[in-house]
Amino acid sequence: MSNDQTPRPARLTAAAAVSGLEGLALVVGGAYMLVMGLLGRPDNPTQAEMGGVTLIALGAIPLAAARGLLRMRAWSRGPAIITHLMALIPAWTLLRTDGALIALGIAVAAVAVTGLVLLVNPATTKALGIGLPARDA
């Protein structure tokens, strides 16, 4: 666990911001799907509603990780890394489409890779107390 008096590196703050951005995007997308499932005319309302609820729940993970990163908690790095890795899957799918979705795929991939680079940075891992030798009690 990190020392609360240690200043937070800018890279750690940026990693928290990227994780928060991913979480917010998932929550907003999930809310949109949920509202459209309830008020719109989807082909399968149940699927739209469940998809929306699922995205909202998944958005809670990177939002919690972002909060943990801001508070310099070592546990938060794992969920943030997993979220960024998982974002590469839809990015790859979007990159293999046509038209404007390719630009969205590039944006999603750029955010995910940026988050990963920030989270494996030595300054970030040091600030989180990851990889430091254990102290004897």
Secondary structure, DSSP 8 states (H G I E B T S, - for coil): ---TTS---HHHHHHHHHHHHHHHHHHHHHHHHHHHHHHS--S-HHHHHHHHHHHHHHHHHHHHHHHHHHTT-GGGHHHHHHHHHHHHHHHHHHHTS-TTHHHHHHHHHHHHHHHHHHHHSHHHHHHHTTT------
